[in-house]
């Protein structure tokens, strides 16, 4: 019975979830200094204790439900065998709740305000201090649901009906008044309703809401982190107090080799806040922010991230389907090794393990080839660098990855182009890097007849042309290498025949409107880029299935069918997978991921996926 009630309540929240300010209610609460633009998303935080581990705030208004339904309908319509027309989301919710005997329009939306929230209390409260102690009862778990209410009488009628549906054989005690409460012996759920809010929670969860102790909305770490969110408002906001994971006694005390100074520095990384919204009615947006203390920045070498020069991204060739741009390769490596070392330290391992392995790898490369990878290449990439891929999908059933399915198929790279571009302002470093690479290629060509090295002149710039031939290729692959005007380039030769730049495309223009200010890294993708991932996944999926199929046969001594028959089945399955996924990719206009740092070093990430009109 208890499980049924819990599931019913959670189902109601999930179905009506996915907007604006909530009026004050008659329980103790302190003033809020959360930035005004995020008051709607965080107003329900006043019911949750300061040490709440997870807080989720959701829009529940009809306008949002209709907008969300439109996006879902657009995506579903691209799937194979999709219905010709989908009903609006509120209608679907009406049907889903109708099966429980609840009228969504008349009995839920009639009183439900614009936001609902879910919270889980302090992580320590969910775990017994003594491992041998009895597990917590459901009533002791700090869980709470909060809803904005616009009509108390209708909300009261809804709760009465909900409890009868969920727990028909349990006697419920109801105390009606200005504040109405419901509770029942043996039920872990308690309910409280007043003129502006409905609270449903465990005994511990509701007690946390009613206490006069400090609440989450007045907690400086909560306020400061939410204040980093760049958009004015969000449909969903998630707060996760990640430092609690590191402050658990079990993690800090179970391993004597754990470096507590590093663990505490990690805890200073601060909570995570995620905000999801739909911008301009078709751009699905997820913002992730984390406040990072100066101590953590220094400990893990996170400070000093360089903003990238977006002018470099715009100059990638027309037809670029995937683009990654960053800056300061030496700094990125230092930060990565610092964070990886911190993760090792929290498990009681040597934090310098990966750094030592990296050092030995560099020494190994130098010993085997004479190349000082760090001095000659990595340190030269201290400014902007970018990698790009262009993809022109062929008809369904074709792919550059067919060789993973049919070993006899020749690799056709005419659909793919790729390149690496780096801005090296130190001319001596740039020319030295070029000469080192050319020397290495010429040495490799001496022992490899499939590798030819030549030169070509393009608009007065001398480039090295590398031609790679193989019986497994449909045609030789040509690669150009050069350094001119402080730009170092390695790319397939197809880019020379392309006119125009990616910055001139409507896909890049629309994506750039959502970039974070002064980004430190950029990922860009158009629909062909998504098709590339899907085509790759389709081919690898068939190849992986074949491996497991052969393993199973060997274990069970099952006779193998005809190779040609099986190959035909695999090729047909690959074609079917492509046919199913390509329409979904065509629904996407562009996608981007940008990262940035605040002036004080806090971390921000934005992910955007824009649908076609």
Protein Blocks (a to p, Z undefined) as FASTA:
>chain_A
ZZmmmmmmmmmmmmmggjiacddddddddddfbdfklmmmmmmmmmpcfklfbdcdddfb
fklmmmmmmmmmmmmmmpghiafbdcdfklmmmmmmmmnopafklmmmmmmcfbdcdddd
dfklmpcfblkbccddfklpccddddddfbfklmmmmmmmmmmmmmmmbccdddedjbdc
dddehiabdcdddfkbccdddfklmmmmmpmbdcfklgmklmmmmmmpmbfbdfbdcddd
fklmmmpmklmmmpmkbcfklmmmmmmnopaddddddeehiaccddddddddfklmmmno
pghiacddfklmmmpcehiabdcddehkllmmmmmmmmmmmmmmmnopafklmmmmmmmm
mmmmmmmnopafklmmmmmmmcccddddddddddehiafklmmmmmmbccdfklpccddd
dddfblmlmmmmmmmmmmmmmmmmmmomkbccddddeehiacdddddddfkbfbdcdddd
ddeehiacdddfklmmpgcjfklpmklmmmmmmgcehifbdcdddfklmmmmmmmmmmmm
mmmmmmmmmmmmmmnopacddfklmmmmmmmmmmmmmmmmmmmmmmpmbdcddddddfko
pacddddddddZZ
